[in-house]
């Protein structure tokens, strides 16, 4: 195996082909080795008289270049809560501008360079392509071209914010850069981002042909005196000014001003597009360094990229267990959750026996998949294949041969036990049985399965086909075979798993419930409903606590509370928002399902609005809290509950905690998750804030002893986790 990332081949026409093939990797990424080798190759193009031009392509079937190696980037998040040090920002600027300067050297090398793109080119991969003078891309609609850095807290740092607007105009470029959207080769051709499409096996030949035919085409459009910016540029240009007036407002509306990289992208494009390229790339590097030096970027990269990839590759899977893919799934319950699980399983190529108490319900569960696939305008043949894998039934005997069972019936212990026993009678106790319960402890439910080591929680989120997380819950007697089977199944359906230990509400439902309950508590205290809802969204939650309670169903919240009361008896302690739910039930307001909850849902389909009579039933307090006070309560109530889950052993790693929060209930992604947020603030400050909130609002804010001890020792969650891994 060669240790070089680029294979160089000079042909008889003097065309140097640079084939990127990072050793030991399934996908090319921009790392130290590739940067070193590309820099050396550019110098050869510039100085070697035998080289008349060059073509850059990939030697990997997986694609061109997938972007920077984020795992190797030193943008560590968390810490003591202190601000970023200047030396760190300076080092990041130097590294960022080094890459920018290298690609600038490529496009000013004095010889024509063409890109032959035979697969996906994302992030820095696309930025390499944009620095070439001619771009040939394989004519395959599955190929993706894009700058997705915004999705992990960064901005393009190798000229992407400058070259893309110069090719397709600022307005069009911002639509892609700010959203991290990818474009197909056909779209790229239409926007003028690439110049030629060709069959995959011809891209190199086409690129070589262009280089040979255009020996003088080595100057980029933006380096010519007659260059005109597509759509216009400059602060005096009306179209340019309007783009940024509207774009800034729209971006703020979507991000609520929480995302550093969004502000930086707007600034880099606005400023850079009015400057010569050599100055513009310095502006981009300045904003990249400012964003990357802030803990926000490190936290987002760690949770949204590094931890997510590790979880999907089986970080928590028992290594001793052999692969255990699911071939035939028994889905018990064809309601909203069961139908969704059946759909994603069938799409993954798994046969599904969809069982419900009557055939009408079972068939309705199958129609769920059909209706959604039709909305996607899926090819009829492919849709028929997927639907053909779903077999509705009412007969437990049809479950024979299923190698995994998932139960998604009513949240009632007795009903679940009956279904569990009836299933075991057909498939046997050696089959792995998973429960989709969101609140009932797995250890108790496992009592209905004669081999509890084969019983596990597999908790999905609604709507199943859209929500990316699956929470795997390990009961007290759950064995490694069940864990492996569950994780292999989650990998098959391409979702992100976390593994937690058993408790009431597990991790996600328990902690998310505190956000909802605190919102109810605020309403019960007389805080304006609009203040509660708006602050929740401004702090980064997808919707407010009142709106999400309506979506889940107020009657479901009531039923869960009643079941918990029954289970815990004298040990039950009701929350401050319980009286609010009971009052709403008295008023017959069950949420969106019956068109009336905290919001009103007009029958004509017009937008929902807060129920005007809320103030009558929950009188407004004379003195209203500030938005900062509301935010602190909603935010810290979630933080303390996640810390308790860690202290109690429900969570074993901060990575699972952050992934579960972001992808399970939408906890502010820009923080990197609750554990990243606590580490960034500093645990001493977190404890001090919780002590103040406990004094004002009660023990639900009380810091667990473990958190207090960690703060006293000046520790952090991720710092401790790193030390455990090293040991």
N, C-alpha and C positions, 0 to 999 in steps of 0.2 A: 504493500500500500504506500503510495506517495504521500509526503507530508506537505505538499504544496496545494493551495486552494485553486490555483489557476493553471491549466495546461495550455501552453503556448505552441502554436503551429503556424509557421510562415510558409505560404505557398509560392509557387513560381511567379505569380503576379505581384508579389510583394504585399499581399494582404495577410495580416497577422490575426489569426483566430484565437481569441481568449475564451477558453471553455471553463466556466466556473464549476468546480466540483469539490466542495469542502469535504475533506477526509473524515470518515467516521460518523458522518451525519446523514440522516435520511433526507434532509432538506437543506439547501444552501441558506446560510444566514450571514449577515455582516458581523464578523468577529475580528479579533486581532490578526489572525492569520490571513483572512481574505483582504483586510485593509492593507496589510503589508505587501501582499502579492499583487494587488491591483495597483498600488502606488508604483511598484517596480515596473509593472507592465506599461503603465502610462508613460513613465520615463523612457522606456524603450521605444514606444511609439514616437515620442517627441524627438529623440536623439539619434535613432538608428536610421541611417539613410536607406537601408535595404527595405525598410518598412514604408509602404506607400499609403497604407490605411489599415483599419482594423475592424473586426466584427467581434462583439461580445455576446456570448450565448451561455447556456447551461448544459452540463453533462448529466444532470439528474432528471429522471422521468417525473419526479414530483413537482417540478416547476423551475422557474428562473431563480429568483431569490425572494425569500419570505420576509425579509426585513432584518432589523438588528437583533442580535442575540441578547434579548432583554435579561436573561438569567445571568449573563456575565457583566451587566451594567452595574456600576457601583452607585446606585441611587437608593441607598438604604433608607427605609422609612422608620417611623417610631423614634425613640430616643427619650430625652429628658424633658422635652417641651421647649427647649431653647430654640431660638431662631437659627436659620442656616448661616454657617460661617462663610465669610467672603472667600476664603481659600478654596472651599468646596465649589462654590459657584465659578470661581476662576478656573479651576481644574476642568470642570464640565464644559465651560466655554472653549477652553483650549482643545479638548477632545472633539467637541462638536464642530468647531471651525476647522479643525484638521481634516475632517471628512468632507466638509464643504469645500475647502480649498483643493482637496484632491480631485473632486468631481469638476471643479472649475478648471483645473489643469487639464482634465480630459477634454473638455469642450473647447479649450483654447490651445490644443496641442499642435495645431497647424496642419493636421491631416484628417481626412474624413473618417468618422467612426460611426458604425451602424450597430444597432441592437437587434439581435435575432431572438425574440422572446418565444420560447416554446412551452411556457407554463405560467403559473401565477407569478405576479411581480407585485409585492406589497411593501409599503413603507420604504425603507432604504433601497429595496430592490427596484421599485418603480423610479426612485430618484436617480439610480444609476442609468436607467433607460432614458430618462428625461434629459440627462446630460449628453447623450449621444446625438449626432446630427441627423440620423435617419433611424426610424423605428419600424421594424417588421414584426408583426405578432401573428402567431398561429390563429387561423380562422376557426376558433372553437368557442362557442358561447359559454362554456363552463369555465374558461380561463378568467381569472379575476385580476384586475389592475386597480390599485387604490392606495390611499394613505390613511391607514386606520389608527394612527398614533393617538388621536384624540380619545379613543375608547379606553386607553390605559393611562390617561393623565398626562400625555406628552403632546408635542407638536412635531411635524416633520422637521428634521434637523440637518438635512443634507440637500437643501435647495428646493424642497417640495413646495414651500409656501411662496416661492418666487418664480419657478419655472412653469408650474401648472397654470397660474393666472396669466402668464405671458403667452401661453398656448391657447387657452380656452376662455380667457376673460375672467375678471375678478369675481363677478357674480356666480358664474357657473362653477368656478374652482372652489369658492367658499362653500357652496352646497355640498361638495364632496368632502372637502377637508374638515369642515366643522361637524359633519355627521359621521365621518369615517366610512362613507359609502364607497363601494367598489363599482367599477364600470366594466362592462364586457368589452372584448376587442372591437365589436361593431360600434358600441357607443364611443369608444376612444377614437375610432376612425372618424366618426361623425363630428366629434368635437375638435378634430385636428391634433389630438394628442399623439396619435401614431399616424404614419403615412401609408402603410401598406399591410394588407392581410394576405396570408398565404397558407397553403396546407402545412401541417406541422413538420412534415419531413422535407419541406422546401424552404423553411425560413432562413437557414444559414446560407443556402445558395442564392436566395433572393437578396439577402443583405450584402453578400460578396459582390453580386452583380452591380448593385447600386454603388458600392465603394469604387469598383473598377471603372464605372461609367462616369463618376463624378469626383475626379481627383482634386478639384478645387472647392468642393462643397464642405469646407471645414469651419465655417463661421455660423454661429447661431443667429437666428432672426433678431434677437434682442441686442446683439452686438453690432448690428448694422445701423448706420445713421438714419436710414429711412424707415426704421421699425415703428410701427404703430400698434399700440396696445389694443387687443380685441375688446371692443366695448368702451374703450377710452380709459384713461387713468389721470391721476392728478387731482388735487383738492379743488381746482377750479372747474373740473369737468362735471357737468350736472348729473350724468348717469352714474359716475363713480361716487359722487357724494350721496346720491340717493341709495346706492347699493349699501353703503356703510351706515346710513341713517336707519334704514329698514333692517339691515342685517344685524346691527348691534342690538336693536330692540327685540328682534325675534330670538337671537341667541340668549339674551338675558332672560326672556320669558321661559325658554326651555331649560336653562341651567340654573335659574334663580340666582345667578351671580356667584354660584358656589365653585365653579370649575376654573381653576387658574389657566388651564391650557386654552380654553375658549377665548378668554380675553386676550391672551398672548397671540393666538392665531390671527384674530382680527387686527391687532396692532401690527404684527409682522407683515401681513399682506398690505395693509393700508400704507404703512411707511415704506416698505421695501419696493412696492410697485411704482413709487415715484422717484426711485434712485437707480443709478447704474448698477449692473449686476454685482460687480466686485464689492460695492458698498452694501447692497441689499442682502447678500449672504451673511455679512457681518451682523446686520440687524437681526436676521433670523437666528443666528447662533446666540446672540445676546438674549433674545426671548427664550430660546430653548434652555439656556443655562439657568435663567431665572426660574423657569417652571420646574426643571429637573432638580434644582437644589432645594426646593421646598419639600417637606415630608409628604405632602399630598401625592406627589408623583410616585415616590417610592412605595407608599402604601397601596396605591392603585395598581402599580405594576405587580407587586407581590401577591395581592389577593386576586385581581382580575386576570392575571396571566400565569404567574409562576405557580401559585397554590392551586389554581383551577386546573392547569395542565397536569400537575402532579396527582390530584384527586382523580381525574379522568383516566390516568394511566395506572391506577391501582395502588396509590400510596398506602392505603389502609387495608389492602387485601392480604389475608393470611398467605404468606409465601409458600407454606408447606402444602397447600391445597392445589390439586390439579385443575386445569381449566374446566369450567362447568357451564357452558352456554346453554341457554334455554331453547328447546326445540318446539315445545307445545305448552302453552300457558292456559291454566284454568282460571278464568276471571269470574269471581263470585260477586254478582251485583252489576246491573247494567245501567245504573243511574249515571249522573253527570261524571263522577270520578271513574267508575268502572268502564264507561263507554270511552272516556279519554284514554285510559290505560290500554284498552283493547286496540284503539286506533294506533297509538305510537308503537305498540308491539307488532301489529300486523304490518305496519310500514317498515319495520326492521326485519321482516321476513319470518316472523314467528307465527305459528298456527295458534289461534285463540278459540277456546270454547267459552262462550259468553253465556253465563247462566243467571237466570232471574226466576222469580216466583211464578210468573206467567209469561206466555209466549209473546204477548203484546209488548211487555216491558223489555224482553230480550231483543226482539226485533227493532224496537225503538232505539236500543243501545247501538245496534249495528247501523241504523240510519244516521246516527250521529256522525259516524265516519264518512258515510256517503255524502251527506250534506256539506261537510267541510271540504272534502276533496273536490266537489263540484265547484265550490266557491274559488278554489285555486285553479280552476280550468285545467285540471290534470288530464293527461292523455287517457282516453277511454280504456285502452288495453291495460295500461298500468293500474288504473283505478279498479278495474275488474279483478286483477290479480290480488290487490290488497284486500278488497271486500271478500274475495274468495277464501281468505285465510280466517275470517271471522265466522264462527258457527254458533248462532243463537240456540239456546236450549232451556228446558225447564227440568231436564232429567239428570240427576247426579251421576247416573251410570255413564253418561257421555264424557265424564271427566277422566275416565280410564286412559292411561297413557300420558297424561300430563306430567311433566317433570318439574313444574313450578306452579304453585297456587298463590293467588293474591285475592284477598277478601276486601270488599269495599261496600259492606252493607251498613245499615243504620248504626249510629253510635250508641248502641245498647248492648251491654255485656251479655245478656241472656240470648239475644238474637244472634250475636256473633258466635257464641258457644254452640248453638244449635247448628249453624252453618258449618262450623269447624268440624264437629263430630260427624255430620253427614258426609263431609268430604273425605275424611280419613277412612270411613267405611269403604270407600271406592278405591282411592289411590294408595292407601297404606301410609303408615307413620314415617316411613323412610323418605317420603317426598317432602321437599322444603315447602313450608307454608308461610306466606307473608301476609301481614295485616296492614291495611292502609289507614288504620285508625290515626286520628290526629291528636287524641288526648288520652285515651285509655291505656294504662301501663301494659306493656307487652308481656311481662312476667305473669300477670294475672290472666291475660287472654290465653297464654300458652298452656294453662292448666287443662284446656279442652283438647289438647293434642297429646297423645300418649308419649311422644318423644319430644319434650320441650327443647332439646338441643337442636331440633330441626324447625323451630318456630322463630320467626324474626319479624320486625317491623319494617315495612317498605312504604314510607309515607310520601305520597305525591302532593303536588300543589295544583290549584285550579286556576285557569284551565290547563289540563295536563299537557296538551299539545304545544302550549306556549311557554309554560314555566320550566326553567332549565334544571331545577334542583330536585333531587330525591334524597330524603333523609332515611338512612338505614339505622334502625333502632335495635340494639343488642339487649336482649333480656338477660336475667341473671343466669339462666341455664342455656342460652343460645350458644351453639358450637361454631367452630371455625368453618365447617362445611357450609353451614347456612349463610355465614357472612360472605364467603367466597361466591356462592351461588347468586346472592342478591347483588353483589358488586359486578359480577360478570353480566348479569341481566341489565343492569343500569348502563353498562358500557355498550351493550348491544343496541339499546334504544337511544344512545348518544346523549345522555344527560349527565349532569355533574352530581356525584354523590358526596355526602358527608356521613360519617359514622359516629353515632352518639350512644350513650348508655341509657338504660331505661329510667324513666321517672314520669310523673304525671305531667302530660303536655310535652314531654321530651324536651327538646331544646327550642325548636322554631315556634311551635304553637304557644309554648309557655312564655317566651320572651316577647313575641309579637303581641300576645295578649296584654302585656303590660302597657304597650303603646296605646292600644284601644282603651284599656281600662283607665289610663291616666287622662285620656281625652274625655271619657265619660265623667270622671271625677271633676274635671275642670267645668264641664257643663253643669253638673250638679251643684257646684259652688257659685254658679251664676256668671261664669265667664261667657262673653259673647261667642256664639257658635262660629261665626265667620272668623273671629280672631283665632280660635282653636284650629280651624281647618286651614286657614291661610298660612299660619306659622308652621304648621306641620309640613306643608308643601315647600315652603321657603327653606326649611332645614334639610331638605333633600329626600323626604319620603314621597312615594309616588302619589298617594292620596291622603287626605286627612283621616283621623281616627273615626269620625262619625260616618264619613262616606264608606270606609272599608267595612264598618260594622253593618251598614245597610247591605253591602254586597254579600257578606257572609251570611247574613240573616240574623235579625235580633232574636228570633225564636230559637235559632240554633244556640246562640250564646246563652239564652235562658235554660235550654235543655242541658247543655254541658254543665252549667252551674248546679242544676238540680241533681245531675248524676254525681257530681263531685261531692255535693252535700251528703248524698246517700252513702258514698264510698267512705268518706272520712268521718262522718258522724260528729262526735263532740270536738274533734280536732279541726273541723272546718272553720276557716276564718274568711268571711266575705270581704270583698274589696269595696272601696268607696264608690265605684261606679255601678254596683249591683242594683242599687235602688233605682237608678236611671233606667236600666233595662226592664225592671219589674214594672215601672210606671208606663213605659212604652208598650209593654205587653197588655197592660190594662186598657190602653187606648187603642188596641188592635193594630198597632203599627209594627209590622214584621220586617220592614226593609224593602228593597227593590222587588222582591218576589211578589208582594201584594200591592206594589205601587205606592207605598207610603211607609216612611221610616223617619229618620232625622231629615231626610230630603223628601221632596215631592217629585214624583215621576209622571209628568203629563201624559195622558193617553195619546195625544197627537204626535208624540215622539220628540217634542221640543226639549231643550236642555233641562236637566233637573235643577232644583233650587232648594235651599234650606227651608224647611217648614216654618212659615211665619209664626205659628203658635208655640214654637219651642219656648219663647220668652214667657208665655203664659204659664206653662207647666213647670218651667225651670227659671224662675224670676231672675233677672239680671242683677248682679251685685252693684251697689252704688259706686264702688271703687274697682276699676278693672286693672289687672296686671299688665305690665309692659310686654311687648312681643318677646323680648329677651327672657323674661321670667317664664313665659309659657314654653318657649323653646327649651329652656334649661330643664324644666320638669319632664317634658316629653322625651328629651334626649337622654337624660340621666336615669330616668326610670328604666329605660332599656339597657343602659350600660350596667347598672347594678345587678339586674337579673342575669345578664350574660356572665358577669363575674361570679354570681352565686352558682350558676350551672358548672362553671369551671371548678369552683371550690368543692362542690358536691360530687365531682367526678362524672357528671352527665356529659361534659365535654372533656376530651383528653388532650386536644391540641387547639391552640389559638387559630390555626389555619381553618379547621372545621367550623369554628365559631364565626369567623369573618365571612367565609363562603356561605354558610347557612343564613346569616343575617342579610347579606346583599342579595343573594339569588333566591332566598326563601320568602322573605317578607319585604324586600325592597329597602332595607336600611341604607341610608345615605351612602351611595357608592364612592363618592369623592373622598370619604374618610378612610377607605380601605376596610371598613367594618368596625364593630365596637371594640375589639381588642386592639386594633391598630389605632383607633381614636384615643383609647385610654393610654396607650404607650406614648403617643405623640403629645398628649396634654401633660403627661407625667402622672404617675400614680399618686404622688403626694397631693397634687392639686385635685385629682379625682376624689380622693378620700375627704379632703377638706370641703369640697362642694357637696358631697353626699351627707356629711355631718350637718352642714347648714340646712339642707333640704329635709333631713330627718327631724331636726328640731322644729321646723316649720310645718311639715306635712305628715310626719309619722314614720313608723318603722319600715314601711315599704321601701324607703330610701336607705335603710341602714346598710353600711358597708360590711361585707362578710369579713371574718377575722383574717382569712388568707390574704385578702386585698390589703387590709390594714398592715399586715406583717410585711408584705411585699413592698409597700410604700415606705415603711420604716427602714427597710434594707436597700432602698433606692433601686429596686429591681424592675423589670418589665416582663410582660408576657412572652414576647418574642425573644428577648434576651435569655430568659430561662429555657425556652424551647430549644434555642440554638445550643445552649450548654448541654442540655440533655442529649441532643443528637450527637454532639462531639464526644460525649462520654460513652 
